[in-house]
Amino acid sequence: MVRTETSENNFENLGIKPFKQRFPWIGGDLQTLRDTFVDENLFLKNGEVVLIQVPSKNFGSKNKEHLIAFLNKPPKPLRPKGLILMIHGLGGSSRRRGLRRMASELLNSGFAVLRLNLRGADPGRKFASGTYSANCNADIFPALEKARKICNLLGNRSDSQNGPIPLFGVGISLGGTILLNACLGFFSYSTEIALDGLVCISSPLNLEACSASIERPRNSFYQAWLLKRLIQQTLEDPFGVTELERKFLEQSNVWRSSFTSSIREFDSFITAPRWGFNNVDDYYRQSSPINYFLANGFKGIPKTLLVHSLDDPWVPSHPLQNLQIKNSAPDVDICLTDYGGHNGFHGLNGCWGDEVVRSWLMNLVA
């Protein structure tokens, strides 16, 4: 394995100490699985329901379709420091423990939080047909516009602080990839900037490399778990699936077929054709931000923090390591740790990753 110097020490100026694993969550796998095993009894109200109209993926239908998001505000009369659009990862939703814990941390620090459920994710499954992808700008652009309107509403107060609050994005795993792709494409959609700041945690920059990583024999359980959730989301589509899709999905029931299917096959049969890509290779190529960054640098994205661990069992770190070597952009911070797993970072004083995100965003608004 090629080793590079980790960059976690770069954040000491934010009062953040280098990451140290917390027993018994030692190693990439246990760091990754910790939030699956441990329920911290975290109570977070759903908040205000926000419906975001999106284009119909149910061909021939004139019905309006929506994504559902939950808006949480800091305690009154506090004026939010900013609004944070949070997006979950593959097979997840706004209800995932790690996402709710981070949202609570940010709320306690004075931010408002808008937790978006992507197309097909519960609890918004019934409001929109189809499923999401790593490059689903047709869904994310309306969400960004809606978030900006909320920024205006939350910022319009009859005092000296009147004015819109900033809009930030936090994407966990694939959610970060989705937000990166949205930022890169937003300039052709609107005259406004997509976000005033962006954090991506354990986000795949190269989908081809990520797909190959998750297909390794040591990751067979992970792949089966992810496929089960993806297949369930797809089959529960209230707008229906095609006969060809249903045949593939039923044959790919991973608990009955000894893990014969893969994420790549799912993307080939479901994701790529549904989102208009020629094939899975075309989908991976066009939806991998690393290809844009290596060719064009970081033009088109806001101030950005990329957080990743070298022992992430799902998403390989080498694309980010290569990017770190080439990175000379002052608006891009790359934080690589030796340990932390996939969106784990469970340290001695709680979740180190949540603290990094909170402190980095607090520094932006300072």
C-alpha positions as a Markdown table, in Angstrom:
| # | Residue | x | y | z |
|---|---|---|---|---|
| 1 | Met | 0.0 | 0.0 | 0.0 |
| 2 | Val | 1.3 | 3.4 | -0.9 |
| 3 | Arg | 1.4 | 5.6 | 2.2 |
| 4 | Thr | 1.2 | 9.4 | 2.4 |
| 5 | Glu | 1.5 | 11.8 | 5.2 |
| 6 | Thr | -2.0 | 12.2 | 6.8 |
| 7 | Ser | -3.3 | 15.8 | 6.9 |
| 8 | Glu | -5.4 | 15.7 | 10.1 |
| 9 | Asn | -2.8 | 17.9 | 11.9 |
| 10 | Asn | -3.8 | 20.7 | 9.5 |
| 11 | Phe | -6.9 | 21.3 | 11.7 |
| 12 | Glu | -5.1 | 22.0 | 14.9 |
| 13 | Asn | -5.8 | 25.7 | 14.2 |
| 14 | Leu | -9.5 | 24.9 | 14.7 |
| 15 | Gly | -8.8 | 23.4 | 18.1 |
| 16 | Ile | -9.1 | 19.8 | 16.8 |
| 17 | Lys | -6.6 | 17.2 | 17.9 |
| 18 | Pro | -5.5 | 14.4 | 15.6 |
| 19 | Phe | -7.9 | 11.4 | 15.4 |
| 20 | Lys | -7.4 | 8.5 | 17.8 |
| 21 | Gln | -9.6 | 5.4 | 17.6 |
| 22 | Arg | -11.8 | 4.6 | 20.6 |
| 23 | Phe | -11.9 | 1.1 | 22.0 |
| 24 | Pro | -13.5 | -1.3 | 21.1 |
| 25 | Trp | -14.0 | 0.3 | 17.7 |
| 26 | Ile | -10.5 | -0.5 | 16.4 |
| 27 | Gly | -9.9 | -0.8 | 12.7 |
| 28 | Gly | -11.7 | 0.2 | 9.6 |
| 29 | Asp | -14.5 | -2.4 | 9.7 |
| 30 | Leu | -15.5 | -1.8 | 13.3 |
| 31 | Gln | -15.3 | 2.0 | 12.8 |
| 32 | Thr | -17.6 | 1.6 | 9.8 |
| 33 | Leu | -20.1 | -0.7 | 11.6 |
| 34 | Arg | -20.2 | 1.1 | 15.0 |
| 35 | Asp | -23.3 | 3.2 | 14.2 |
| 36 | Thr | -25.1 | 0.0 | 13.0 |
| 37 | Phe | -24.5 | -1.7 | 16.3 |
| 38 | Val | -24.9 | 1.2 | 18.8 |
| 39 | Asp | -28.1 | 3.2 | 19.3 |
| 40 | Glu | -27.3 | 6.3 | 21.3 |
| 41 | Asn | -31.0 | 7.0 | 21.8 |
| 42 | Leu | -30.5 | 10.2 | 20.0 |
| 43 | Phe | -33.8 | 12.2 | 19.8 |
| 44 | Leu | -34.1 | 14.5 | 16.9 |
| 45 | Lys | -37.5 | 15.8 | 15.9 |
| 46 | Asn | -38.5 | 15.4 | 12.2 |
| 47 | Gly | -39.0 | 19.1 | 12.1 |
| 48 | Glu | -40.9 | 21.0 | 9.4 |
| 49 | Val | -41.7 | 18.9 | 6.4 |
| 50 | Val | -40.4 | 20.4 | 3.1 |
| 51 | Leu | -41.6 | 19.1 | -0.2 |
| 52 | Ile | -39.4 | 19.7 | -3.3 |
| 53 | Gln | -41.0 | 19.3 | -6.7 |
| 54 | Val | -38.8 | 17.3 | -9.1 |
| 55 | Pro | -39.2 | 16.0 | -12.7 |
| 56 | Ser | -41.2 | 12.8 | -13.1 |
| 57 | Lys | -39.1 | 9.7 | -13.8 |
| 58 | Asn | -42.3 | 7.7 | -14.5 |
| 59 | Phe | -42.5 | 8.1 | -18.3 |
| 60 | Gly | -45.9 | 9.1 | -19.6 |
| 61 | Ser | -47.1 | 10.3 | -16.2 |
| 62 | Lys | -48.2 | 13.9 | -15.6 |
| 63 | Asn | -48.4 | 13.5 | -11.8 |
| 64 | Lys | -46.2 | 15.8 | -9.8 |
| 65 | Glu | -43.4 | 14.1 | -7.9 |
| 66 | His | -41.6 | 15.4 | -4.8 |
| 67 | Leu | -38.6 | 14.8 | -2.6 |
| 68 | Ile | -39.2 | 15.1 | 1.1 |
| 69 | Ala | -36.8 | 16.9 | 3.5 |
| 70 | Phe | -37.0 | 17.8 | 7.1 |
| 71 | Leu | -36.1 | 21.3 | 8.3 |
| 72 | Asn | -34.7 | 21.6 | 11.9 |
| 73 | Lys | -34.0 | 25.1 | 13.3 |
| 74 | Pro | -31.9 | 26.1 | 16.3 |
| 75 | Pro | -33.7 | 27.3 | 19.4 |
| 76 | Lys | -35.5 | 30.7 | 19.1 |
| 77 | Pro | -34.8 | 33.6 | 19.0 |
| 78 | Leu | -31.4 | 32.5 | 17.7 |
| 79 | Arg | -30.7 | 33.6 | 14.1 |
| 80 | Pro | -29.2 | 30.6 | 12.3 |
| 81 | Lys | -25.5 | 30.9 | 11.4 |
| 82 | Gly | -26.4 | 29.2 | 8.1 |
| 83 | Leu | -28.6 | 26.5 | 6.6 |
| 84 | Ile | -26.9 | 23.1 | 6.0 |
| 85 | Leu | -28.3 | 20.8 | 3.3 |
| 86 | Met | -27.5 | 17.3 | 4.4 |
| 87 | Ile | -27.6 | 14.3 | 2.0 |
| 88 | His | -27.3 | 10.7 | 3.0 |
| 89 | Gly | -25.3 | 7.9 | 1.4 |
| 90 | Leu | -26.2 | 4.8 | -0.7 |
| 91 | Gly | -29.2 | 2.9 | 0.6 |
| 92 | Gly | -29.6 | 5.4 | 3.4 |
| 93 | Ser | -32.0 | 8.1 | 4.4 |
| 94 | Ser | -32.4 | 11.1 | 6.7 |
| 95 | Arg | -33.0 | 8.7 | 9.5 |
| 96 | Arg | -29.6 | 7.1 | 9.6 |
| 97 | Arg | -28.0 | 7.4 | 13.1 |
| 98 | Gly | -24.8 | 9.0 | 11.9 |
| 99 | Leu | -26.6 | 11.7 | 9.9 |
| 100 | Arg | -29.0 | 12.5 | 12.8 |
| 101 | Arg | -26.1 | 12.7 | 15.3 |
| 102 | Met | -24.2 | 15.1 | 13.1 |
| 103 | Ala | -27.4 | 17.2 | 12.5 |
| 104 | Ser | -27.8 | 17.5 | 16.3 |
| 105 | Glu | -24.2 | 18.7 | 16.7 |
| 106 | Leu | -24.8 | 21.3 | 14.0 |
| 107 | Leu | -28.1 | 22.4 | 15.5 |
| 108 | Asn | -26.5 | 22.8 | 18.9 |
| 109 | Ser | -23.9 | 25.1 | 17.3 |
| 110 | Gly | -26.6 | 27.4 | 15.9 |
| 111 | Phe | -27.1 | 26.1 | 12.3 |
| 112 | Ala | -30.4 | 25.2 | 10.7 |
| 113 | Val | -30.4 | 21.8 | 9.0 |
| 114 | Leu | -32.3 | 20.6 | 6.0 |
| 115 | Arg | -32.1 | 16.7 | 5.8 |
| 116 | Leu | -32.9 | 15.6 | 2.3 |
| 117 | Asn | -34.2 | 12.2 | 1.3 |
| 118 | Leu | -33.1 | 11.3 | -2.2 |
| 119 | Arg | -35.5 | 9.8 | -4.7 |
| 120 | Gly | -36.6 | 6.3 | -3.6 |
| 121 | Ala | -35.4 | 6.7 | 0.0 |
| 122 | Asp | -37.8 | 6.4 | 3.0 |
| 123 | Pro | -39.8 | 8.2 | 4.2 |
| 124 | Gly | -40.3 | 9.8 | 0.8 |
| 125 | Arg | -40.6 | 6.6 | -1.3 |
| 126 | Lys | -44.2 | 7.2 | -2.1 |
| 127 | Phe | -43.7 | 10.7 | -3.4 |
| 128 | Ala | -41.3 | 10.0 | -6.3 |
| 129 | Ser | -40.8 | 7.3 | -8.8 |
| 130 | Gly | -37.4 | 5.6 | -9.6 |
| 131 | Thr | -34.2 | 5.8 | -7.6 |
| 132 | Tyr | -31.3 | 8.2 | -7.3 |
| 133 | Ser | -27.8 | 8.1 | -8.8 |
| 134 | Ala | -24.4 | 9.7 | -8.1 |
| 135 | Asn | -25.3 | 12.3 | -10.8 |
| 136 | Cys | -28.9 | 13.2 | -10.2 |
| 137 | Asn | -28.7 | 17.0 | -10.8 |
| 138 | Ala | -32.3 | 17.1 | -12.1 |
| 139 | Asp | -33.3 | 16.4 | -8.5 |
| 140 | Ile | -30.6 | 18.3 | -6.6 |
| 141 | Phe | -30.9 | 21.6 | -8.5 |
| 142 | Pro | -34.6 | 22.1 | -7.3 |
| 143 | Ala | -33.4 | 21.2 | -3.8 |
| 144 | Leu | -30.7 | 23.8 | -3.9 |
| 145 | Glu | -33.2 | 26.4 | -5.1 |
| 146 | Lys | -35.6 | 25.5 | -2.3 |
| 147 | Ala | -32.8 | 25.7 | 0.2 |
| 148 | Arg | -31.9 | 29.2 | -1.0 |
| 149 | Lys | -35.5 | 30.3 | -0.5 |
| 150 | Ile | -35.4 | 28.9 | 3.1 |
| 151 | Cys | -32.1 | 30.9 | 3.6 |
| 152 | Asn | -34.0 | 34.0 | 2.7 |
| 153 | Leu | -36.9 | 33.3 | 5.0 |
| 154 | Leu | -34.7 | 32.4 | 7.9 |
| 155 | Gly | -32.6 | 35.5 | 7.4 |
| 156 | Asn | -35.4 | 38.1 | 7.0 |
| 157 | Arg | -35.7 | 39.5 | 10.4 |
| 158 | Ser | -36.6 | 43.0 | 11.5 |
| 159 | Asp | -33.3 | 43.7 | 13.2 |
| 160 | Ser | -29.7 | 44.7 | 12.2 |
| 161 | Gln | -29.0 | 41.1 | 11.1 |
| 162 | Asn | -31.6 | 41.2 | 8.3 |
| 163 | Gly | -30.6 | 39.4 | 5.1 |
| 164 | Pro | -30.2 | 35.8 | 3.8 |
| 165 | Ile | -28.1 | 33.3 | 5.7 |
| 166 | Pro | -25.5 | 31.3 | 3.9 |
| 167 | Leu | -26.2 | 27.8 | 2.4 |
| 168 | Phe | -23.8 | 25.0 | 3.1 |
| 169 | Gly | -23.8 | 21.3 | 2.0 |
| 170 | Val | -22.8 | 18.2 | 3.9 |
| 171 | Gly | -22.7 | 15.0 | 2.0 |
| 172 | Ile | -22.1 | 11.6 | 3.7 |
| 173 | Ser | -20.5 | 9.0 | 1.4 |
| 174 | Leu | -22.4 | 9.1 | -2.0 |
| 175 | Gly | -24.2 | 12.1 | -0.8 |
| 176 | Gly | -20.9 | 14.1 | -1.0 |
| 177 | Thr | -20.4 | 12.8 | -4.6 |
| 178 | Ile | -23.9 | 14.0 | -5.5 |
| 179 | Leu | -23.3 | 17.4 | -4.1 |
| 180 | Leu | -19.9 | 17.7 | -5.8 |
| 181 | Asn | -21.5 | 16.8 | -9.2 |
| 182 | Ala | -24.3 | 19.3 | -8.5 |
| 183 | Cys | -21.8 | 22.1 | -7.8 |
| 184 | Leu | -19.9 | 21.3 | -11.0 |
| 185 | Gly | -23.1 | 21.5 | -13.1 |
| 186 | Phe | -25.0 | 24.2 | -11.3 |
| 187 | Phe | -23.4 | 27.1 | -13.2 |
| 188 | Ser | -25.2 | 26.0 | -16.4 |
| 189 | Tyr | -28.5 | 25.9 | -14.5 |
| 190 | Ser | -28.6 | 29.1 | -12.4 |
| 191 | Thr | -26.8 | 32.5 | -12.1 |
| 192 | Glu | -26.4 | 31.8 | -8.3 |
| 193 | Ile | -23.6 | 29.7 | -6.8 |
| 194 | Ala | -24.8 | 26.3 | -5.7 |
| 195 | Leu | -23.3 | 26.4 | -2.1 |
| 196 | Asp | -21.3 | 28.8 | 0.1 |
| 197 | Gly | -19.3 | 25.8 | 1.5 |
| 198 | Leu | -19.3 | 22.0 | 1.1 |
| 199 | Val | -18.2 | 19.1 | 3.3 |
| 200 | Cys | -17.8 | 15.6 | 1.8 |
| 201 | Ile | -17.2 | 12.7 | 4.2 |
| 202 | Ser | -15.9 | 9.4 | 2.9 |
| 203 | Ser | -17.2 | 10.3 | -0.6 |
| 204 | Pro | -16.2 | 8.3 | -3.7 |
| 205 | Leu | -14.5 | 10.4 | -6.2 |
| 206 | Asn | -14.0 | 7.5 | -8.6 |
| 207 | Leu | -17.0 | 5.3 | -9.0 |
| 208 | Glu | -15.2 | 2.6 | -11.0 |
| 209 | Ala | -12.6 | 2.2 | -8.3 |
| 210 | Cys | -15.3 | 2.3 | -5.6 |
| 211 | Ser | -17.3 | -0.4 | -7.4 |
| 212 | Ala | -14.2 | -2.6 | -7.7 |
| 213 | Ser | -13.4 | -2.1 | -4.0 |
| 214 | Ile | -16.9 | -3.1 | -2.8 |
| 215 | Glu | -16.7 | -6.3 | -5.0 |
| 216 | Arg | -13.6 | -7.6 | -3.2 |
| 217 | Pro | -14.3 | -11.0 | -1.5 |
| 218 | Arg | -13.6 | -9.4 | 2.0 |
| 219 | Asn | -16.5 | -7.0 | 1.3 |
| 220 | Ser | -19.1 | -9.6 | 0.3 |
| 221 | Phe | -21.3 | -8.9 | 3.4 |
| 222 | Tyr | -21.2 | -5.2 | 2.9 |
| 223 | Gln | -22.2 | -5.6 | -0.8 |
| 224 | Ala | -25.0 | -7.9 | 0.1 |
| 225 | Trp | -26.3 | -5.5 | 2.8 |
| 226 | Leu | -26.2 | -2.5 | 0.4 |
| 227 | Leu | -27.8 | -4.5 | -2.5 |
| 228 | Lys | -30.6 | -5.6 | -0.2 |
| 229 | Arg | -31.5 | -2.0 | 0.6 |
| 230 | Leu | -31.2 | -0.9 | -3.0 |
| 231 | Ile | -33.4 | -3.7 | -4.3 |
| 232 | Gln | -36.0 | -3.1 | -1.6 |
| 233 | Gln | -36.1 | 0.6 | -2.4 |
| 234 | Thr | -36.6 | -0.2 | -6.1 |
| 235 | Leu | -39.2 | -2.9 | -5.8 |
| 236 | Glu | -41.2 | -0.6 | -3.4 |
| 237 | Asp | -41.6 | 2.0 | -6.2 |
| 238 | Pro | -45.3 | 2.8 | -6.1 |
| 239 | Phe | -45.1 | 3.8 | -9.7 |
| 240 | Gly | -43.9 | 0.4 | -10.7 |
| 241 | Val | -40.9 | -1.2 | -12.4 |
| 242 | Thr | -40.5 | -2.6 | -15.9 |
| 243 | Glu | -40.7 | -6.4 | -16.4 |
| 244 | Leu | -37.1 | -6.5 | -17.3 |
| 245 | Glu | -36.1 | -4.6 | -14.1 |
| 246 | Arg | -38.3 | -6.8 | -12.0 |
| 247 | Lys | -36.8 | -10.0 | -13.4 |
| 248 | Phe | -33.3 | -8.7 | -12.6 |
| 249 | Leu | -34.2 | -7.5 | -9.1 |
| 250 | Glu | -35.9 | -10.8 | -8.2 |
| 251 | Gln | -33.0 | -12.8 | -9.4 |
| 252 | Ser | -30.6 | -10.5 | -7.5 |
| 253 | Asn | -32.2 | -11.1 | -4.1 |
| 254 | Val | -28.8 | -11.5 | -2.5 |
| 255 | Trp | -30.0 | -13.5 | 0.5 |
| 256 | Arg | -31.2 | -16.2 | -1.8 |
| 257 | Ser | -28.6 | -16.2 | -4.6 |
| 258 | Ser | -25.3 | -16.5 | -2.6 |
| 259 | Phe | -24.2 | -12.9 | -3.4 |
| 260 | Thr | -24.1 | -13.5 | -7.2 |
| 261 | Ser | -25.1 | -9.9 | -7.9 |
| 262 | Ser | -23.0 | -6.8 | -7.5 |
| 263 | Ile | -23.4 | -3.0 | -7.1 |
| 264 | Arg | -22.0 | -2.7 | -10.6 |
| 265 | Glu | -24.7 | -5.0 | -12.0 |
| 266 | Phe | -27.4 | -3.0 | -10.2 |
| 267 | Asp | -26.0 | 0.2 | -11.7 |
| 268 | Ser | -25.8 | -1.5 | -15.2 |
| 269 | Phe | -29.5 | -2.7 | -15.1 |
| 270 | Ile | -31.1 | 0.0 | -13.0 |
| 271 | Thr | -29.2 | 3.2 | -12.4 |
| 272 | Ala | -27.5 | 3.9 | -15.7 |
| 273 | Pro | -30.5 | 3.4 | -18.0 |
| 274 | Arg | -32.9 | 5.2 | -15.6 |
| 275 | Trp | -30.7 | 8.3 | -15.7 |
| 276 | Gly | -30.0 | 8.3 | -19.4 |
| 277 | Phe | -26.5 | 7.0 | -19.5 |
| 278 | Asn | -25.3 | 4.8 | -22.4 |
| 279 | Asn | -24.1 | 2.0 | -20.1 |
| 280 | Val | -22.5 | 1.6 | -16.6 |
| 281 | Asp | -19.1 | 2.6 | -17.9 |
| 282 | Asp | -20.5 | 5.9 | -19.2 |
| 283 | Tyr | -22.4 | 6.4 | -15.9 |
| 284 | Tyr | -19.2 | 5.9 | -13.8 |
| 285 | Arg | -17.1 | 8.1 | -16.1 |
| 286 | Gln | -19.5 | 11.0 | -16.1 |
| 287 | Ser | -20.4 | 10.8 | -12.4 |
| 288 | Ser | -16.8 | 10.6 | -11.0 |
| 289 | Pro | -15.7 | 14.1 | -9.9 |
| 290 | Ile | -12.0 | 13.0 | -10.0 |
| 291 | Asn | -12.1 | 13.1 | -13.8 |
| 292 | Tyr | -13.2 | 16.7 | -13.8 |
| 293 | Phe | -10.7 | 17.7 | -11.0 |
| 294 | Leu | -7.7 | 16.2 | -12.7 |
| 295 | Ala | -8.5 | 17.8 | -16.0 |
| 296 | Asn | -9.8 | 21.2 | -14.8 |
| 297 | Gly | -8.8 | 21.7 | -11.2 |
| 298 | Phe | -11.4 | 22.9 | -8.7 |
| 299 | Lys | -13.1 | 25.5 | -10.8 |
| 300 | Gly | -16.8 | 25.5 | -10.1 |
| 301 | Ile | -16.9 | 24.3 | -6.6 |
| 302 | Pro | -17.1 | 26.4 | -3.4 |
| 303 | Lys | -14.8 | 26.3 | -0.4 |
| 304 | Thr | -14.7 | 22.5 | 0.2 |
| 305 | Leu | -13.6 | 20.1 | 2.9 |
| 306 | Leu | -12.9 | 16.5 | 1.9 |
| 307 | Val | -12.6 | 14.0 | 4.8 |
| 308 | His | -11.4 | 10.4 | 4.2 |
| 309 | Ser | -9.6 | 7.6 | 6.0 |
| 310 | Leu | -6.9 | 5.4 | 4.6 |
| 311 | Asp | -8.5 | 2.3 | 6.1 |
| 312 | Asp | -12.0 | 2.9 | 4.6 |
| 313 | Pro | -13.1 | -0.6 | 3.6 |
| 314 | Trp | -15.6 | 0.6 | 1.0 |
| 315 | Val | -14.3 | 3.7 | -0.8 |
| 316 | Pro | -10.6 | 3.6 | -1.8 |
| 317 | Ser | -8.5 | 6.5 | -0.7 |
| 318 | His | -6.0 | 6.6 | -3.6 |
| 319 | Pro | -8.1 | 9.0 | -5.8 |
| 320 | Leu | -8.1 | 11.5 | -2.9 |
| 321 | Gln | -4.4 | 10.9 | -2.3 |
| 322 | Asn | -3.6 | 11.6 | -5.9 |
| 323 | Leu | -5.7 | 14.7 | -5.7 |
| 324 | Gln | -3.9 | 15.8 | -2.6 |
| 325 | Ile | -0.6 | 15.7 | -4.4 |
| 326 | Lys | -1.9 | 17.9 | -7.2 |
| 327 | Asn | -4.0 | 20.2 | -5.1 |
| 328 | Ser | -2.9 | 23.8 | -5.0 |
| 329 | Ala | -6.3 | 25.3 | -4.5 |
| 330 | Pro | -6.6 | 27.5 | -1.4 |
| 331 | Asp | -10.3 | 26.8 | -1.2 |
| 332 | Val | -10.0 | 23.0 | -1.0 |
| 333 | Asp | -9.0 | 21.4 | 2.3 |
| 334 | Ile | -8.2 | 17.7 | 2.3 |
| 335 | Cys | -8.2 | 15.8 | 5.5 |
| 336 | Leu | -6.8 | 12.2 | 5.3 |
| 337 | Thr | -6.5 | 10.1 | 8.5 |
| 338 | Asp | -4.8 | 6.8 | 9.0 |
| 339 | Tyr | -7.9 | 5.3 | 10.6 |
| 340 | Gly | -11.6 | 6.0 | 10.8 |
| 341 | Gly | -13.3 | 3.5 | 8.5 |
| 342 | His | -16.1 | 4.5 | 6.2 |
| 343 | Asn | -17.9 | 7.5 | 7.8 |
| 344 | Gly | -16.8 | 6.3 | 11.2 |
| 345 | Phe | -14.2 | 8.5 | 13.0 |
| 346 | His | -15.4 | 7.4 | 16.5 |
| 347 | Gly | -12.8 | 8.9 | 18.7 |
| 348 | Leu | -12.0 | 9.3 | 22.4 |
| 349 | Asn | -14.4 | 12.2 | 22.9 |
| 350 | Gly | -17.3 | 11.1 | 20.6 |
| 351 | Cys | -17.4 | 11.3 | 16.9 |
| 352 | Trp | -14.3 | 13.1 | 15.7 |
| 353 | Gly | -15.7 | 13.5 | 12.2 |
| 354 | Asp | -18.7 | 15.5 | 13.5 |
| 355 | Glu | -16.4 | 17.8 | 15.4 |
| 356 | Val | -14.3 | 18.4 | 12.3 |
| 357 | Val | -17.4 | 19.3 | 10.3 |
| 358 | Arg | -18.8 | 21.6 | 13.0 |
| 359 | Ser | -15.5 | 23.4 | 13.6 |
| 360 | Trp | -14.8 | 23.8 | 9.9 |
| 361 | Leu | -18.2 | 25.3 | 9.2 |
| 362 | Met | -18.0 | 27.5 | 12.3 |
| 363 | Asn | -14.7 | 28.8 | 10.9 |
| 364 | Leu | -16.4 | 29.7 | 7.6 |
| 365 | Val | -19.1 | 31.8 | 9.3 |
| 366 | Ala | -16.7 | 33.4 | 11.7 |
